[in-house]
């Protein structure tokens, strides 16, 4: 049996089992390729070089067993391999932290955010850092900045520490534990945040793969905006005069606009469209607060 034949057979099993994707892959073939190649110690970007390789029975059985675990447990593949890739960068992950998949990573990699930065951008905050992937990518993209990475979960920060050390960024990334912006110190020139934003109705029908992740990193209350309301109220106090907040809200744009109908947001283009990530300047947030005070009088 060739590698390609083995992958195709496992893809058929995943499809027939009805597993859900979205934690690094979007379809059965890519998920099967990930699991099979990982089990055979073949680099995940080297499929074309190995499609015709013969796989012996013992190696095939090992790959088939891993796919069976994926089907039976309904855990994301990243939890089984304890590795996830974001913009070509490998990260350790386990059940203590959400599987990294933020669209903000794209905006860091393609320099979209750079238009709002300057040579005075020296302090970055990754809020709700999870396994630390955005903090690491930010430190890689902007060598002159230091990064604070905050999470409520001490367990998630244990995973983040593994990734910060893995990429040799311990001198530039500081991990802080606490609720929201409470541990933040001083003003930041850029705040990145992929918060819990899934609304209650959506939480109730999430596929098992998503329920395997920490609910703390997903659930955002009735309309998904609980954390975001607190963040937008407090963010101006933690942004420098020219600072900006880059905020991911997934598929919750209707809820966001209902919660903040007068907020002038810059929506950023990602591979999933222009509804996933928005950018807010400190000035915008301050003006929104002033408008609320005026209207309340």
Buried (B, 14 or more C-beta within 10 A) or exposed (E): EEBBBBBBBBBEBBBEBEBEBEBBBEEBBBBBBBBBBBBBEBEBEEBEEBEEBEBEEEBBEEBBEBBEBBBEEBBBBBBBBBBBBBBEBBBBBBBBBBBBBBBBBBBBBEEBBEEBBEEEBBBBBBBBBBBBBBBBBBBBBBEEBBBBBBBBBEBBBBBBBBBBEBBEBEEBBBBBBEEBBEBBEEBBBBBBBBBBBBBEEBBEEBEEBBEBBBEBBBBBBEBBBBBBBBBBBBBBEBBBEBBBBBBBBBBBBEBBEEBBEEBEBBBBBBEEEEBBBBBBBBBBBBBBEEEEEEEEE
